[in-house]
Amino acid sequence: MRFITYFFPILVLVIMFYATIRIVQRAGYHWIWAVLMYVPGLNIILYCLFAFRPWPIHKFVEWQGQKIQEYENIINQYQEEIDAAKRLGH
């Protein structure tokens, strides 16, 4: 019985720690943020930063969207040139 009394809280802690690491990494932060979130006092500050600061993954997605828009503009430009050449009979 004592084994379960000590083992279960440790198991829960390990699972929660792993889940925190996965969430932090999916948001685009380094895994060390998850470790620091278990430091008393610092965790409140980090949770606020995590909640209200733009996530790196969102910056990356925004950058990708800008690149896609640039490529679409280039494709449209070439398509207009092709259409103009077809109208001229080339």
N, C-alpha and C positions, 0 to 999 in steps of 0.2 A: 504494500500500500504506500509506503514512503517513496518508493521509486516513482509511482504515478504522480504523487504530490509534487515532486521536484521535476520530473520529466515533462509533464504537460505544460507548465508555464514557460519552460525553456523552448519547447516545441512551438508554442504560440509566438513567442518572441522571435524565433528564427523565421517563421513564416511571415510575420508582419514586416520584419526587416527586409526579407527578400522581395516582398510585394512593394515596399517603399522604394527599393532600388529600381525595380522594373518601371514604376510610375515615373520616377525622376528621369530615368534614361529615355523613356518614350516622350517625355516633354522636351528632351534635347539637352538636359543638364548632365553634368558629370556625376558619377555614382557617389562621389564623396559627399554630395549634398544630402544623400540619404543617411550617411553616417553622422553628419553634423546635425541632422534633425533629431537625433536621440540625445543631444547634449542639452541638459536643462537650461532654460533661459534663452539659449541661442535658437532653440527650436521654434519659439514664438516668432522671432525675427525672420527666420528662414521661411516659415509657413506664410507669413505676410508677403515676403518677397516673391515666393512661389505663386501666391494667389494673384497679386496685383501687377507684377512685372511681366512684360511680354516674353513669351517662351521662345527659346532659340528655334524650335521646330517651326513656329509660326513665321519667324523671319525667313527661314529657309523656304517655306512654301510660298511666301510672298515673292521672294527672289526668283523662284522657279516660274511663278506666274508672269513676272516681268520678262523673263527670258522667252517664255512661250509667246508672249505678245510681240516681242521683237521679231521672232522667227515668223510669226503669222504675217507681220507687216512686210517682211522681205519676200515671202511667198506671194503675197498679194501684188507686190510691186512687179515681180517677175511674170505673174499671170497677166497683168495689164500689158506688159511688153509683148508677151506671146500673142495676146488677143489683138493688139495693134498690128503686129507683124502679119497675122492671118488676114486682117482686113485689107492690108496693102497687097496681099497676094504672094507673100514670100513663103 
